[in-house]
Amino acid sequence: MTSFRQITSHLKRYRKAKIRGDTTKAEHFKKTIPKYDLKHLVKERFPTFVDALRELDDPLCLVNLFATL
């Protein structure tokens, strides 16, 4: 799991390498940008698929309400 702090520090290193003209390091940093995922938060909120389906009721009702207006 990556944090925003790791992502920002990675981008700082990329910018420094780019400014200094070190193209090999800059390309390496550009290719290896860490990805931030929210899987753990979704699993915490909806432990099972049935729980996720139950939560879809409210947004679908809102969409239907706006569609009728």
N, C-alpha and C positions, 0 to 999 in steps of 0.2 A: 504494500500500500504506500503510495506516495502522498506527500503533503504539499500544500501550497508553498511552503517554505522551500522545499526541495526544488520545486518547479521554478520559483523565482531565482534561486541561486544558480540553477542550471542556465536560465536565460541570461543572467548577468555574465556568467563565464562565456557564453556564446557571443554576447555583445562585445566583451573585451577582446576576444580573439578576432572578431570581425574588424574592430577598430584598429588593432595592432597590425592587421594584414596577414595574420597567420591563417591562411586558407584551409590548411589540412585540419587544424584543430576546430575551426569554425564549421567545416563540413561534418566533422565527427559529432560536434555538439548538436548540429541541426538534425542529424539522423537519429540521435539517441535522446530525443526530448521525452521526459517521463510523462506518462499518461495518468490522469486522475480518474479514478472510478468511484462510483457511488453504490456498488453492489452491496457492500456491508450495511449501508443505511436502509436500502430497500428490503433486504432480508430481515433486518431488525424490525421494520415497520410492518411488513407482511410476511410472517414466517411460513405461511402456506399459500398455495395458489387460490384456494377457496376464500381466504381472507382478502386477497387482492381483488377478486371478483365482487365480493360484497361491497368493497369501497368504491367500485365503479358506478354504483347506483346513483350517487349524488351528482357526479359530473354529467352523467347521461341525462338525468332529469333537467339539469340546467341547460344543456344543449337543446333539448326538446323545447324548453320554455322559450329560449331565444329564437328558435326556429318558428315557433307559432306567432311570435310578435312580429 
